Structure formats: C-alpha cells, structure tokens
Amino acid sequence: MDAPLITGGTVIGTVNTASSEPEPYRPRDRELLERVASLMAAHIERFRLVNELRGALDEARRNAARMEREASVLRSIVEGTAG
C-alpha cells in the first residue's frame, strides 16, 4: 500500500508499506497512511522553505556587509576631499 506525498499540488514522493500477509490492510489503514503522508509532505515543505529563507538571509547579510564596505570607502573619499 502506498500514499503520495503532495505539497502545493505536486507529488514529491510516496510513502510505501509492505506486508508478507495476504490482504493485511483495512480501509482505516489506508486513511491513516494518507494522513501520515500529508503530515510528512507538510513537514518536508516547511523544511524546504526554512532552508530557502536561511539562504536568503545569508545573501542579505553578505549584501549588507558589502554595502557597508562600499559606504566606508565613499565616506573616506568624501572626508578626503573635504579636508
């Protein structure tokens, strides 16, 4: 038995179960597996978004540091020409 991992309308994987018993699963088992798959997909998406945000934050920090260095150079130039 398997259930899709769906996030944003896109299937990103599946959760599979197996048994050596013939017909081991009841309808309730399928419902439970689908709920678990839904929760797993939500957590996977949340993890992906957190990583994306961390990357954006790192880039923003690098840009801020670069801009501060450039501002420092400009201040030095302005102070040098004012004196």
Buried (B, 14 or more C-beta within 10 A) or exposed (E): EBBBBBBEEEEBBEBEEEEEEEEEEEEEEBEEBBEBBBEBBEEBBEEEEEEEEEEEEEEEEEEEEEEEEEEEEEEEEEEEEEE
